[in-house]
Amino acid sequence: MTTSFVRRSVLVLAGAAALSIGVAGPAAFADTPETATVPGTGCDLMDAEHAFHEENPDVWTRISNNPATLARFEGFATSTPDQRSAMQSQWGSDAGAVTRAVDTCAQW
């Protein structure tokens, strides 16, 4: 994985988080319980976070250290598969790392 790809992934997630905060306001920071279900996967949020950490530890560190970006990831992970697909279409290929983590969370 190239540094450029990682940087773009973080920037896309950060930008999406900033947009969601602008639209949703402080509610975007509501804590999502780690036991929240990731629809269509058989996983919970903690499993998805662990999968992301295993797939991309550097990117996960950046996401987990930024409350806005973490909230965006949690929102993505706890969305329905159709909602995630629509979000991925909007983000383009940069959403691949996030999608892979959510799709493979049952393996962890």
N, C-alpha and C positions, 0 to 999 in steps of 0.2 A: 504494500500500500504506500503510495507516495505521500510526501508531506503536503503537496499541493492539494491532493484529494482530501486529506484529513482537515486541512485548513478550510477548504471550501465547505466541507460537511459541518464544521463548527460554525462557520459564518452563516450558513443557511439556517441552521437551527437557532442561532442567536437572533437572526433577523426575523424569523418566524415567531420566536418568543416575544420579541419587541412589538411586533405587529399584534400579537394576541393580547398583550398587555394594554396596548393602546385601544383595542376594541373592547376587551373584556374587563379592563381595570383591575383593581386589587383582587377580584375573585380568582384571577388566574393563578394566584399564589396559594390557593386552598390546598392543604395537604391531602394527597391521595394516599389512602392506607396501603401499606406494602402487600396486604392480602387481597387487594382489589383484583378482580378477575381480568385477564387479558382475553377478550372474546375470541372464540374460534381457535384457541391454542391449547387449552387445558392447563395453562400456566397462571400464576399470579404475577403481580407487578415486580415482586422481589426476584422471581425467576427471570423476567425480562431484563431487569437491571443487571443481574449476574451474567446473563448471556451477552449483553452489550459490553460489559467489562472484559469478558473473556475474548470477544471478537475484536474489540478496539480499546485496549486499556487507556491509551493516551487521550482519545476522544472522550471516553467515559469520564475520565478525571476532570476534563474541562466542563463537561455537561453537569456532573454532579456537584461541582463547586460553584455553579451559577444557578441561583434559585429560579430565575425566569426560564432558563433553558431546560432545567430539570422539570419544571412544571409543564413545559411544552412536550417533553418526552413522555411524561406520565399521561398527558392528555392523548397523545398519539397511541400509546400502548393500550390504553383502556377504551379506545374507540372500537367500533365494530370493524370487521374486515373490510366492508364496503367503504366506510369512512376513511380507514387507513389507506386504502387504494386511491381514493380521491385525493387525499393529502399527498401521497407519493407522486401522483400525476402533477400536482402543482409544484412540488419541489424538484421534480426531475430526478436525474441519476444520483444527485447528492443525498437523496433520502435512502439510498441503498443500505448503508451501514445500520441505520435505525430499523429499517424493515427486516433485514437479516436477523438482527437481534431478537425482534419480536417473533418472527417466524420460527426461529430455532430454539426458543426459550425452553421448550419441553425437553430438550436434550441435556439441559443442565439441571 
